[in-house]
Amino acid sequence: MKFAVMINEGPYQHQSSDSAYNFVKAALDKGHEIFRIFFYHDGVNNATRLTIPPQDDRNIVERWSALAKEHELDLVVCVAAAQRRGLLDENEASRNGKDANNIDESFRISGLGQLIEAGIQADRLVVFGD
């Protein structure tokens, strides 16, 4: 089965990101395909490369990044939600006159069209968070 996943909550204030990560990992282990993972609303905070959790805690951004590299996953961050929360990649920072970026290299910024395409291409769209 081909899944698309949408994550609407941030990495440390809600269980959604952990649940989504565990779902994606289990689906891949069972041989399913993950078409795209779309981060929306506060879920875009899963993509910041500036997260520094305590040493004895899980690093959710690194977990997503490692899983994406291992399985060539498409991690897409909603551009509007990211900009509202101060998350920018190099292109968006330059385009908006900002002097820094903070999106992890495993993620990419794009629009809601990527979510629509994922919903069309996948057999199921699974949503984590409100």
N, C-alpha and C positions, 0 to 999 in steps of 0.2 A: 504494500500500500504506500502511496505517496502522501506525505503530510506537509502542511504548512503550519507554522506556529506563530502566534502573536503573544507578546509579553507586554503587559500594561502597567506593571509595578516595578519599583526600584529594587535594587539588589539586597538591601539590608533591612528595610522597614517592613517587608512583606515576604511571605513564603513563595510567592509566584515564580520568581526567578529560579529558585532551587527546584521547585516542582517541574518547571519547564525543562530545566537542564536534565533532571533525572528522566523525564519522559523522552526527551530527544535521545539521550544516551541509550536507554532501553530499546527504543524503536530501532536505532541503528544496529544495536547488538542482535536484534531479531531479524535483521535483513531488510527493514523498511527503508524507504527513501525520504529524506527531508528536503523538500523543494526550496524552502526559504524560512528564515526566522526573522520576524519583523518586530522591532522594538518601538513601542508607541506610548504616549503619555509619559508617566514617570519611568516607564520601562527603559527609556533612552539612557537613564543613568547607569545601566548595565554596561555601557560602552566607554565610559571615561577611563583613560589610561592613568589618571591621577589618583585612583583609589589605592589607599594603603591600609588594608585591614590589619589588626593585630596579628602577630606571628602565629598565634595558636588558633586563628580563625581561618575560614576558607576565603580564598580570593576569587570571587565570582567572575570578575572580568577575565582573569587568567584562565579560569576553567572554560569559559565560552571560547576564548581565543584558541586554547589548545585543542578543544574539540573541533572547532572550525578548521584549523590547519590539518588535523588528522583526517577529517572526512570531507574536506573541501566544501564546507557549508557556507551559504550566503547569509551573512548577518547584516541586516539592513536596519538603519536607524532613521526614523521619520524626521525629515528636515525641519518642519515647523515646530514639532515638539522639542527637538534638540535645541533649536535657536532660542526658544522660550526659556530653556533651562541652562543656557550658556555653554552648550556642547557644540563644538565646531571642529570640522576637519580642516585640513590646510586650505582647500579651495574656498570653503565657506568663510573662513577667517579672512582670507585675502579679499574676497568679494565684498565683505562687510566692513573692511577697514580695521580689523582686529589684528593684534600683534602676536597672537598665540593660538594654538589648537590643542585639543585634549581628547580626541577620539582615538581609541586603540586601533592599531593598523589592521586588525582582523575584521573590523566593522566598516561599513560604508554608509554614507548619508544619501538618502533618496526620498522620493515623495510617496504619497498614498497610492499612486498607481502601481507600485511594487507590491503593496498588500492586495490590491484588486487582482493583479496577475497571479499572485500566489494562491488566492482563493479559487481562481478559475483553473489553474494548472494542477492543483493538488486534489486528491480524493477527499481529504478532510482538512479543515482549518480548525486547529485546536487553540483556544484562547485561555491564557493564564492571567488572572487578575481582573478587576472591575473595568 
